[in-house]
Amino acid sequence: MEDRIKINGEWYVKESTQKKETYKLGDTFSLGFDYEGMLDYALQIEIYKGVKGVGDLEKLLDSFEDVNYHREAAPLYDLIEHKKYQNEYGSNEVTKENLNESLRAFKKECEDTLKNIIGSTLRIEDNG
């Protein structure tokens, strides 16, 4: 079954060009790399609930860098550095704000890229 979406009265079909492998933390580039899965994974990160450790964040950073998502990864790098600082020197209002701001910026980059990916895979459905 094709993924269909109606936009402004026009039906679009989301095209799938490759069979994708489901993204797993730390995955590196492959022909079937799950870009959407990596971005979805990133959007689920929460620093305080189910705390993500530095190691997991670094694995995610490796994935982003390996598929040349450097712009999206820039706030993730900051997030990792703030997390390391917090682990070494303890938590306070400043470290919490730095973590939250970096996480917010990272998720915004991921969300924008995901919207662009989804938008670029839509085409008007042929009714004939």
C-alpha positions in Angstrom: 0.0 0.0 0.0 1.3 3.4 -0.9 1.5 6.2 1.6 -1.0 8.9 0.5 -1.6 12.4 1.7 -4.0 15.1 0.6 -2.6 18.6 0.4 -4.8 21.5 -0.7 -7.3 19.1 -2.4 -4.6 17.3 -4.3 -3.7 13.7 -3.5 0.1 13.0 -3.2 1.8 9.6 -3.0 4.9 9.2 -0.9 7.4 7.5 -3.1 9.8 4.9 -1.6 12.9 4.5 -3.7 14.9 2.0 -1.6 14.2 -0.7 0.9 15.4 0.8 4.1 16.9 -1.0 7.1 15.5 0.3 10.4 17.8 2.7 12.1 19.8 1.4 15.0 21.9 3.7 17.2 25.4 4.1 15.8 24.4 2.9 12.2 26.7 4.3 9.5 26.0 5.0 5.9 24.7 2.2 3.6 22.6 2.2 0.5 19.5 1.4 2.6 20.3 3.9 5.4 17.2 4.9 7.3 17.6 8.7 7.3 14.0 9.2 8.5 14.5 6.6 11.3 17.7 8.4 12.5 15.9 11.7 12.6 12.9 10.2 14.4 15.3 8.6 16.9 16.9 12.0 17.5 13.5 13.6 18.0 12.7 11.1 20.8 15.8 12.0 22.9 15.1 13.3 26.4 17.9 14.3 28.6 16.3 14.0 32.0 13.6 11.3 31.5 15.4 8.0 30.7 18.7 9.9 30.7 20.7 9.5 27.5 24.3 9.0 28.4 27.2 10.6 26.6 28.1 7.3 24.9 24.7 7.0 23.3 24.8 10.7 22.2 28.2 10.1 20.7 27.0 7.1 18.7 24.1 9.2 17.4 26.6 11.9 16.5 28.7 9.3 14.6 25.6 8.4 12.6 24.9 12.0 11.7 28.4 12.7 10.7 28.8 9.5 8.7 25.8 10.5 6.5 27.1 14.1 6.2 24.4 15.7 8.4 26.9 18.1 9.9 24.5 21.1 10.1 22.0 19.0 12.0 24.7 17.5 14.2 26.2 20.9 15.3 23.8 21.3 18.2 24.3 17.6 19.1 28.0 18.2 19.5 27.2 21.1 21.9 24.8 18.9 23.7 27.4 16.3 24.3 29.9 18.8 25.5 27.4 20.3 27.9 26.5 16.8 29.2 30.2 16.0 29.7 30.6 19.2 31.7 27.6 18.5 33.8 28.9 15.0 34.5 32.2 16.3 35.6 31.2 19.4 37.6 27.6 18.7 38.6 24.2 20.1 37.6 23.0 23.6 38.2 20.6 26.0 36.5 23.2 27.1 33.9 24.1 23.5 32.9 20.4 22.6 32.7 19.7 25.6 30.5 22.7 24.9 28.2 21.5 21.2 27.9 17.9 22.2 27.2 18.9 24.9 24.6 21.2 22.5 22.7 18.6 19.8 22.7 16.0 22.2 21.5 18.2 23.5 18.7 19.2 19.9 17.7 15.5 18.7 17.6 14.6 21.8 15.5 17.3 21.0 12.9 16.1 17.4 12.8 12.5 18.4 12.5 13.3 20.8 9.6 15.3 18.2 7.8 12.6 15.5 8.3 10.0 17.8 6.9 12.2 18.5 3.8 12.7 14.7 3.3 9.0 14.0 3.5 8.1 16.9 1.3 10.6 15.9 -1.4 9.2 12.3 -1.6 5.7 13.4 -2.4 4.3 13.5 -6.0 0.8 14.3 -7.3 -1.1 11.1 -7.6 -2.1 10.1 -11.2 -5.8 9.6 -11.5 -5.7 8.2 -15.0 
